[in-house]
Amino acid sequence: MPSTSIRKFDYDPNTKVLSVWFVASGKHYEFLDVPVEAFAAFNSAFAKGRYFNDHIRNRYAFRLVT
């Protein structure tokens, strides 16, 4: 299902970096050391924004990509 808060996302299994682009701010963040299992669950979640808020945000270190 399309998300109203997440424009797109990508995952690199070699570096375990989850890249997320947000709709409202237009900002792009990279979340570090995200296990492939967490990405798989995020990818298959019906509500991406809810899954992100409950399981990714505030659980992994991140950086803003400029």
N, C-alpha and C positions, 0 to 999 in steps of 0.2 A: 504494500500500500504506500502511496506517496506520503511524505511527511510534510506537515505545515511548518516545521521548525528546522529540519535538516534538508538542505538543498541537494547535497551529494556526499558520498563518503567512499573511501578507498582504504585498502589494507595491504601492507607489505609483510608477508610472513617471514621473510629473511631478517628484517629489522624489528619486527613486531610493532610497527608504527601504524596506528589508525588515524587517518586523515579525515577530518570532518569539516564541511563547509556549511555555515548556517544561513538560513533565509533572511531573518530580520536584520542582522548586523552585516551580513555579507562576509564575515570573517572566516578565516581558515585556521584551524587548530590541528596540531599533531599530538596524539596521546601516545605515550611511550610505554614499552614493555607490556603491551596488551596481548594476552595469550590468544592463540588461534581459536580456542574454544569460546572465549568471550566474543571475538569477532563473529564467529559462526552463529552464535545465539543472537547477536545484534542484527546480523544480516537477515536472519530468518524471522525476526520479531515482527509482529503485525503492526505495532505502534513503535516506530523507531525512536521518536522523541521521548516517549515514556521509558523505553528500555535504556536509552542513553542516560536519562536523568537518574534512573534507579541503579544502573550497573556500571556506568563508565565515568560520568562526571563525579569529581571528588574522590575517585578511587585510583586514578592513574595520574602520574606526572604529565604535564602538558606544556606546550609552547605555542605561542601565536606565530603564524607564518606570515611574513610581510612581503 
